[in-house]
Amino acid sequence: MLKRALPTILFASVLTLGASSSAKAGDIIQTLPDFGSTDSYDFDTTFPTPGVSTTVGTYTFTIPTGNFVTGITISGFFGSELYGVNTALSDYYLGYAGDETAVEVANCDSASLNCYSGQEGPYAWGPVTLTQAQIADLAPALANGSLDFTYTWDSTTPPISFGSGYLDQYVNVGPATIDISTAPTPEPATVLFCFSGLAALAAVRRFRKI
């Protein structure tokens, strides 16, 4: 009877541990307001400096003590209700001082797309879920509780001519919302308990096969 009960008890203990950890998980949700670039270019006589990023806004937050980041999603809009329903060709990033373009999260890279040429926007993008590798790339910013949302101009933007002149272009960005999920960091003793339980289960299974 004890041999039959042991795996059940160990397995239930591991499940209980997982449930208690997830129950304490929390989300940090923040939204940046509409943004309209103050710089503009006609891509005929004026061009942006390639590779230079501009900050749309900064997410500031505090990871609860003893917690770690388990996931990040972000969503937003090409174009803005306040500044213009579409946007110049551009790429959006999450980053931090020293690496403002660490992770690309969205782009408007074609003149045929509504984000650039449409007049009924703003046009939604996302939600984009970051990979664990991308979250690792943002580790310095997450540790400091500050993530920059930035953009770069796309240098391939074609000039648009209306009669005798070219149209100045602006990067317009609608509200962008980030969701940072956190959970308690397992204590060393807890991790050891989990691995001990799994090892015991494996041993019981091997014993049954003998």
Backbone bond lengths (Angstrom), bond angles and torsions (degrees), N, CA, C in turn:
res aa  C-N    CA-C-N  psi(-1)  N-CA   C-N-CA  omega(-1)  CA-C   N-CA-C  phi
1 M - - - 1.475 - - 1.525 111.00 -
2 L 1.357 116.16 -42.20 1.451 120.04 -179.06 1.516 110.86 -64.53
3 K 1.360 115.73 -38.78 1.455 119.37 179.62 1.513 111.10 -61.09
4 R 1.341 117.04 -38.07 1.462 121.34 179.46 1.524 111.90 -71.86
5 A 1.326 115.64 -34.92 1.468 119.96 -175.00 1.525 112.15 -78.59
6 L 1.342 116.92 -30.05 1.453 120.55 -174.26 1.528 113.23 -57.76
7 P 1.343 119.84 -50.68 1.470 118.80 179.21 1.516 112.82 -59.20
8 T 1.338 116.13 -38.57 1.466 120.80 -179.36 1.521 110.87 -63.94
9 I 1.324 116.31 -41.80 1.463 120.93 -179.19 1.525 110.70 -66.05
10 L 1.345 115.70 -44.89 1.457 119.49 -179.49 1.520 111.63 -64.23
11 F 1.334 115.63 -44.28 1.456 120.26 -179.05 1.519 110.84 -63.58
12 A 1.320 116.76 -41.90 1.468 121.18 178.67 1.518 110.71 -63.18
13 S 1.340 116.65 -36.41 1.463 120.13 179.59 1.511 111.22 -64.66
14 V 1.357 116.50 -41.25 1.455 120.60 179.01 1.519 110.74 -65.50
15 L 1.330 117.33 -42.08 1.458 121.34 178.37 1.520 111.17 -62.89
16 T 1.329 116.45 -42.17 1.458 120.84 179.57 1.519 110.77 -62.42
17 L 1.341 115.80 -39.81 1.454 120.13 179.06 1.523 110.35 -63.14
18 G 1.339 117.62 -44.62 1.461 121.32 179.26 1.503 111.23 -63.08
19 A 1.322 117.69 -40.19 1.462 121.46 -178.79 1.517 110.95 -65.51
20 S 1.357 116.60 -41.37 1.450 119.21 -178.52 1.520 111.06 -67.21
21 S 1.357 117.49 -32.80 1.462 120.30 179.17 1.512 111.01 -70.51
22 S 1.355 116.56 -45.90 1.452 119.80 -176.89 1.519 111.69 -68.72
23 A 1.319 116.87 -27.78 1.458 120.00 -178.78 1.527 111.08 -66.49
24 K 1.338 116.18 -24.03 1.458 120.04 -178.65 1.527 112.36 -93.91
25 A 1.332 116.52 -0.28 1.463 119.88 -178.56 1.527 110.13 -65.19
26 G 1.339 115.90 151.20 1.455 119.30 179.88 1.507 111.38 -143.23
27 D 1.325 117.03 157.20 1.448 122.87 179.52 1.525 110.30 -113.25
28 I 1.327 114.51 141.73 1.464 121.98 172.34 1.520 106.04 -109.84
29 I 1.330 117.46 115.64 1.459 121.74 -176.11 1.524 109.09 -121.01
30 Q 1.339 115.64 125.59 1.468 120.84 179.49 1.525 109.80 -139.45
31 T 1.336 116.13 147.98 1.461 122.09 178.84 1.521 110.09 -126.71
32 L 1.329 115.35 130.54 1.461 120.83 175.22 1.528 109.18 -88.05
33 P 1.320 118.99 146.63 1.471 121.56 -179.45 1.525 112.56 -75.26
34 D 1.353 115.94 171.47 1.467 121.99 176.66 1.528 110.20 -54.90
35 F 1.332 114.14 149.54 1.461 120.06 -177.92 1.525 109.35 -139.38
36 G 1.327 116.52 137.82 1.464 122.00 173.63 1.514 109.18 -129.96
37 S 1.320 117.15 127.87 1.461 120.05 -176.70 1.525 110.94 -65.61
38 T 1.318 115.79 142.85 1.465 120.50 176.14 1.525 110.78 -87.90
39 D 1.347 116.11 -19.06 1.457 119.38 176.92 1.532 109.56 -93.75
40 S 1.313 116.32 144.70 1.467 121.72 -179.98 1.520 109.32 -142.07
41 Y 1.340 115.30 155.31 1.460 121.38 -178.22 1.526 109.15 -143.05
42 D 1.319 115.85 146.38 1.467 117.89 178.19 1.530 111.60 -99.72
43 F 1.324 117.20 -6.61 1.463 123.21 177.65 1.529 112.50 58.76
44 D 1.321 114.68 22.08 1.465 120.64 172.01 1.526 108.49 -120.47
45 T 1.325 114.89 -48.27 1.465 119.96 177.54 1.526 112.13 -116.49
46 T 1.330 117.19 -18.81 1.470 121.21 179.78 1.524 109.82 -128.11
47 F 1.341 116.28 138.62 1.458 122.04 -177.83 1.527 109.54 -138.67
48 P 1.339 117.48 145.35 1.463 119.61 175.43 1.522 110.40 -73.47
49 T 1.330 116.07 159.77 1.456 120.60 175.69 1.524 109.04 -74.69
50 P 1.317 118.76 122.78 1.474 120.87 -177.32 1.523 112.15 -58.67
51 G 1.326 115.68 138.66 1.454 121.12 173.44 1.509 116.65 81.12
52 V 1.327 117.86 -5.79 1.470 120.47 -179.64 1.526 109.49 -84.66
53 S 1.327 116.70 127.25 1.462 120.55 -178.96 1.523 111.13 -97.69
54 T 1.327 114.77 152.04 1.462 122.22 176.57 1.524 108.32 -121.47
55 T 1.318 117.16 135.84 1.462 121.02 -177.76 1.520 111.28 -83.50
56 V 1.327 115.38 124.05 1.461 122.09 175.01 1.523 109.37 -77.35
57 G 1.313 115.96 -43.68 1.454 122.23 -179.56 1.513 109.97 -177.55
58 T 1.318 116.56 173.38 1.459 121.60 -177.48 1.521 110.51 -127.41
59 Y 1.324 115.43 129.36 1.463 121.04 173.46 1.530 107.41 -86.62
60 T 1.317 116.63 125.41 1.464 120.46 176.40 1.526 108.61 -118.47
61 F 1.303 116.48 136.68 1.459 120.91 -172.24 1.528 109.24 -159.98
62 T 1.303 115.20 170.89 1.459 121.73 175.83 1.519 109.03 -129.98
63 I 1.319 116.48 119.34 1.456 120.41 174.54 1.528 107.23 -71.74
64 P 1.337 118.16 125.06 1.475 119.66 -178.81 1.527 111.64 -53.09
65 T 1.315 115.59 140.71 1.460 120.77 179.61 1.520 110.56 -55.38
66 G 1.313 115.53 129.82 1.459 120.10 179.67 1.512 113.99 87.54
67 N 1.339 117.02 -0.20 1.464 120.49 179.67 1.527 111.31 -105.16
68 F 1.331 115.33 162.96 1.458 121.24 173.64 1.526 108.31 -134.08
69 V 1.320 116.60 160.99 1.465 121.68 -177.59 1.522 109.88 -80.43
70 T 1.324 116.18 125.30 1.467 121.06 -179.69 1.525 112.43 -103.46
71 G 1.342 117.69 -18.21 1.458 119.30 -179.59 1.520 111.18 -172.72
72 I 1.342 115.37 153.86 1.466 121.48 177.31 1.523 108.60 -139.21
73 T 1.327 116.54 130.08 1.464 121.75 171.21 1.522 108.14 -126.57
74 I 1.339 115.21 151.50 1.460 120.20 178.96 1.522 108.77 -144.94
75 S 1.321 115.90 144.26 1.460 121.78 177.85 1.519 108.43 -145.00
76 G 1.330 115.81 159.44 1.453 118.97 -179.22 1.509 112.49 -170.70
77 F 1.333 116.30 -154.50 1.461 121.58 -175.48 1.525 111.23 -139.41
78 F 1.313 115.50 140.15 1.463 121.30 165.04 1.521 105.48 -86.17
79 G 1.317 116.62 126.49 1.452 119.49 -175.23 1.514 110.45 90.43
80 S 1.321 115.34 162.85 1.454 120.96 -174.39 1.526 110.41 -141.20
81 E 1.310 116.21 141.97 1.462 120.95 176.33 1.532 110.70 -63.49
82 L 1.323 116.45 -29.88 1.459 120.74 -175.33 1.526 113.49 -90.27
83 Y 1.345 116.77 -33.88 1.458 118.93 -169.27 1.526 115.17 -114.92
84 G 1.309 118.17 -13.95 1.457 120.48 -178.74 1.516 110.10 152.30
85 V 1.323 116.95 135.18 1.462 120.35 -171.48 1.519 113.54 -74.63
86 N 1.327 118.32 -14.26 1.457 120.25 176.15 1.528 108.67 -125.93
87 T 1.324 116.66 -173.54 1.463 119.77 -176.04 1.517 110.30 -145.67
88 A 1.318 116.34 157.99 1.459 120.42 171.83 1.527 108.93 -66.41
89 L 1.321 116.63 158.28 1.457 119.67 177.75 1.523 109.15 -60.49
90 S 1.331 115.78 126.11 1.457 120.64 -171.98 1.516 110.61 -160.64
91 D 1.328 115.86 164.81 1.460 123.28 178.28 1.522 108.67 -124.31
92 Y 1.343 116.35 139.81 1.458 121.45 -177.23 1.529 109.98 -110.05
93 Y 1.331 115.46 144.85 1.467 120.27 -175.01 1.531 112.19 -139.52
94 L 1.329 115.00 159.84 1.455 123.32 162.79 1.521 106.55 -108.56
95 G 1.325 116.62 134.03 1.455 119.67 -178.43 1.511 111.96 -163.29
96 Y 1.326 115.15 -160.93 1.463 121.41 -177.12 1.518 107.81 -160.83
97 A 1.314 116.08 168.62 1.458 120.86 -179.55 1.520 109.95 -56.41
98 G 1.317 115.66 124.22 1.455 120.40 -176.21 1.514 112.31 104.73
99 D 1.336 116.56 -25.13 1.470 121.68 176.90 1.526 108.45 -156.67
100 E 1.316 116.09 72.26 1.461 121.20 -175.40 1.536 112.78 -70.30
101 T 1.312 117.50 -16.98 1.475 120.81 179.66 1.524 110.54 -114.91
102 A 1.330 116.31 41.09 1.465 121.05 -175.63 1.526 112.47 -61.29
103 V 1.341 117.19 -43.51 1.464 121.12 -176.56 1.521 109.66 -134.96
104 E 1.326 117.48 118.23 1.462 120.58 175.92 1.528 109.38 -78.94
105 V 1.341 116.32 132.23 1.459 120.12 -177.48 1.524 113.05 -116.57
106 A 1.334 118.44 -18.18 1.467 120.51 179.71 1.521 108.80 -164.30
107 N 1.334 115.63 158.68 1.461 118.68 176.27 1.523 110.88 -153.87
108 C 1.307 114.98 151.07 1.463 123.08 173.58 1.524 105.20 -123.05
109 D 1.322 116.19 89.56 1.457 120.85 -168.23 1.521 114.96 -114.87
110 S 1.319 117.40 17.24 1.461 119.52 179.49 1.520 110.27 -142.20
111 A 1.326 115.93 133.09 1.468 120.59 179.67 1.518 111.85 -69.00
112 S 1.331 117.50 -13.20 1.464 120.55 179.86 1.525 112.46 -86.82
113 L 1.323 117.53 -8.73 1.462 121.29 -178.56 1.524 111.23 -84.12
114 N 1.336 115.80 150.95 1.459 120.59 179.59 1.521 112.65 -61.09
115 C 1.341 116.61 -31.41 1.468 118.88 -178.86 1.515 111.26 -57.85
116 Y 1.345 116.03 -27.20 1.464 120.68 -179.55 1.529 112.41 -100.20
117 S 1.325 115.73 -47.47 1.470 119.35 -171.23 1.522 114.34 -102.81
118 G 1.345 117.50 -13.96 1.459 120.14 -176.25 1.517 113.01 -71.13
119 Q 1.317 115.76 152.24 1.467 120.99 -179.80 1.520 111.78 -120.83
120 E 1.329 116.83 16.60 1.465 120.79 -179.64 1.523 111.77 -121.85
121 G 1.329 116.48 21.41 1.455 121.08 -177.83 1.522 112.08 -77.87
122 P 1.305 118.03 -164.38 1.457 128.28 4.14 1.537 113.00 -65.00
123 Y 1.331 115.63 158.29 1.455 121.82 -177.08 1.526 109.51 -113.48
124 A 1.317 115.67 123.84 1.464 121.16 -173.92 1.528 111.87 -73.88
125 W 1.320 115.87 145.72 1.459 122.23 168.54 1.524 108.72 -130.82
126 G 1.333 116.21 154.05 1.459 121.57 -178.87 1.517 112.30 86.64
127 P 1.346 117.41 -170.85 1.467 124.32 3.66 1.530 112.75 -71.43
128 V 1.313 114.97 142.19 1.456 122.60 177.26 1.526 107.84 -103.69
129 T 1.335 116.56 126.83 1.460 121.39 178.39 1.523 109.32 -100.47
130 L 1.320 116.90 121.30 1.450 120.85 -178.71 1.526 110.82 -73.55
131 T 1.321 116.06 145.21 1.455 121.14 175.42 1.529 109.13 -77.81
132 Q 1.332 116.08 166.64 1.457 119.43 177.36 1.523 111.24 -62.14
133 A 1.340 116.83 -34.66 1.465 120.30 178.00 1.524 110.96 -65.57
134 Q 1.330 116.89 -39.36 1.464 120.15 178.29 1.525 111.22 -68.06
135 I 1.329 116.43 -38.95 1.467 119.77 176.90 1.527 109.55 -62.18
136 A 1.325 116.60 -39.48 1.463 120.58 177.77 1.524 110.95 -63.04
137 D 1.341 117.29 -35.79 1.466 120.87 177.98 1.522 111.80 -64.07
138 L 1.334 116.16 -24.70 1.468 121.11 -178.83 1.528 112.38 -97.93
139 A 1.320 117.23 8.94 1.466 121.53 -174.45 1.526 113.46 -53.51
140 P 1.342 120.00 -43.89 1.478 118.53 179.68 1.523 112.47 -60.52
141 A 1.346 116.44 -39.50 1.464 120.07 -179.55 1.523 110.92 -69.69
142 L 1.323 116.61 -40.28 1.466 120.31 179.96 1.523 110.35 -64.67
143 A 1.322 116.49 -38.61 1.465 120.33 178.77 1.524 111.01 -65.52
144 N 1.332 116.30 -33.06 1.469 120.65 -179.67 1.524 113.09 -88.74
145 G 1.337 117.05 -6.62 1.461 120.13 179.36 1.510 114.10 69.44
146 S 1.351 116.92 34.38 1.459 120.21 -177.87 1.530 110.38 -150.42
147 L 1.334 116.41 116.30 1.461 122.16 178.86 1.520 109.51 -120.41
148 D 1.327 117.11 125.61 1.464 121.16 177.46 1.534 110.05 -89.36
149 F 1.325 115.62 138.37 1.465 122.51 172.74 1.519 105.88 -106.19
150 T 1.324 117.67 116.62 1.466 121.66 -170.55 1.528 111.63 -129.42
151 Y 1.328 115.09 171.37 1.468 119.82 173.66 1.521 109.65 -141.36
152 T 1.315 115.09 157.83 1.459 121.63 169.37 1.519 107.70 -126.04
153 W 1.318 116.46 148.14 1.455 121.37 174.45 1.525 109.33 -72.19
154 D 1.318 116.28 145.99 1.454 120.84 173.02 1.522 107.79 -89.70
155 S 1.319 116.88 116.87 1.467 121.11 -173.56 1.526 113.52 -70.31
156 T 1.349 116.35 -7.11 1.472 119.15 -179.99 1.520 112.10 -92.61
157 T 1.341 117.14 6.53 1.456 120.44 -179.02 1.530 110.76 -55.04
158 P 1.322 117.92 123.46 1.466 119.94 -178.88 1.529 111.25 -77.04
159 P 1.318 118.66 144.87 1.464 119.82 175.47 1.523 110.96 -69.56
160 I 1.324 115.90 143.82 1.459 120.80 177.92 1.524 107.96 -114.13
161 S 1.308 116.94 120.58 1.453 121.01 -176.78 1.521 111.00 -104.60
162 F 1.331 115.72 130.62 1.454 121.73 174.00 1.528 107.08 -119.67
163 G 1.311 115.42 96.49 1.456 119.39 -177.70 1.513 110.60 72.74
164 S 1.325 116.50 -112.53 1.456 120.25 -173.16 1.524 113.66 -97.21
165 G 1.350 117.86 -2.89 1.457 118.36 -175.70 1.514 113.05 -137.05
166 Y 1.319 114.78 170.68 1.457 121.34 178.83 1.524 109.81 -104.17
167 L 1.311 115.44 144.29 1.462 121.83 -176.38 1.530 110.67 -78.97
168 D 1.332 116.67 128.62 1.462 120.20 173.04 1.524 109.09 -66.88
169 Q 1.318 115.84 141.68 1.455 120.75 -177.66 1.524 110.61 -115.84
170 Y 1.333 114.11 145.64 1.458 121.84 -178.97 1.521 109.43 -129.98
171 V 1.329 116.27 148.29 1.460 120.92 172.93 1.518 107.86 -91.08
172 N 1.328 116.54 114.53 1.464 122.48 179.74 1.523 109.02 -111.85
173 V 1.325 115.62 129.16 1.462 121.04 -174.37 1.524 109.32 -126.99
174 G 1.338 116.41 125.77 1.460 120.50 176.30 1.521 111.20 -81.35
175 P 1.335 117.75 179.72 1.465 121.09 -179.58 1.528 111.61 -54.20
176 A 1.314 116.56 134.54 1.466 122.16 179.75 1.521 109.06 -120.03
177 T 1.328 116.12 124.79 1.462 121.77 -174.52 1.522 111.09 -112.85
178 I 1.321 115.61 130.42 1.464 121.03 177.34 1.521 109.43 -113.07
179 D 1.324 115.85 144.17 1.467 122.38 178.22 1.525 106.87 -128.17
180 I 1.329 115.73 111.30 1.466 121.70 179.99 1.526 108.10 -106.51
181 S 1.325 116.62 115.15 1.463 121.49 179.76 1.522 109.55 -92.34
182 T 1.326 116.10 136.04 1.465 120.43 178.59 1.522 110.16 -129.54
183 A 1.320 114.50 160.96 1.471 120.78 177.56 1.519 108.14 -150.78
184 P 1.332 117.05 156.64 1.467 119.84 179.61 1.531 111.29 -61.10
185 T 1.320 116.00 139.83 1.465 120.87 174.67 1.524 108.41 -74.46
186 P 1.341 117.87 125.56 1.472 119.54 -179.84 1.519 110.93 -60.08
187 E 1.337 115.93 136.97 1.454 119.92 176.87 1.525 109.27 -74.47
188 P 1.331 117.75 150.30 1.474 120.30 -179.02 1.516 113.02 -52.14
189 A 1.328 116.51 -40.99 1.463 119.43 -179.21 1.519 110.72 -65.74
190 T 1.343 116.25 -35.72 1.455 120.97 179.34 1.523 110.89 -67.47
191 V 1.340 116.02 -43.80 1.461 119.93 178.16 1.518 110.03 -61.12
192 L 1.359 116.76 -43.15 1.456 121.17 179.16 1.513 110.85 -61.48
193 F 1.329 116.55 -39.44 1.452 120.92 178.96 1.531 111.04 -62.81
194 C 1.333 115.99 -43.17 1.466 120.51 179.36 1.514 110.99 -60.29
195 F 1.344 115.46 -48.91 1.455 119.14 -177.89 1.526 110.85 -66.89
196 S 1.325 117.24 -35.57 1.465 120.83 177.90 1.520 110.38 -63.81
197 G 1.340 115.77 -42.11 1.462 119.77 179.15 1.513 111.88 -64.07
198 L 1.333 116.56 -43.67 1.466 119.85 178.99 1.520 110.79 -65.02
199 A 1.334 116.76 -38.65 1.463 120.48 178.63 1.520 110.36 -64.12
200 A 1.330 116.01 -39.96 1.462 119.86 178.77 1.524 111.14 -64.29
201 L 1.319 116.73 -40.85 1.466 120.28 176.83 1.515 110.84 -59.34
202 A 1.350 116.03 -44.94 1.459 119.79 179.62 1.514 111.26 -62.10
203 A 1.346 116.96 -39.19 1.461 120.98 -179.88 1.520 111.01 -65.32
204 V 1.331 116.83 -42.41 1.467 120.94 179.35 1.515 110.51 -61.78
205 R 1.338 116.50 -41.45 1.463 119.74 179.97 1.525 111.07 -64.32
206 R 1.337 116.49 -40.31 1.463 119.35 177.86 1.536 110.93 -65.45
207 F 1.367 116.40 -38.94 1.455 120.61 179.23 1.531 111.13 -62.06
208 R 1.336 117.50 -38.80 1.458 121.27 -179.42 1.519 111.83 -66.36
209 K 1.359 115.61 -31.98 1.463 119.02 -177.77 1.527 111.87 -75.64
210 I 1.354 116.78 -20.04 1.469 119.93 -178.42 1.525 111.04 -75.00
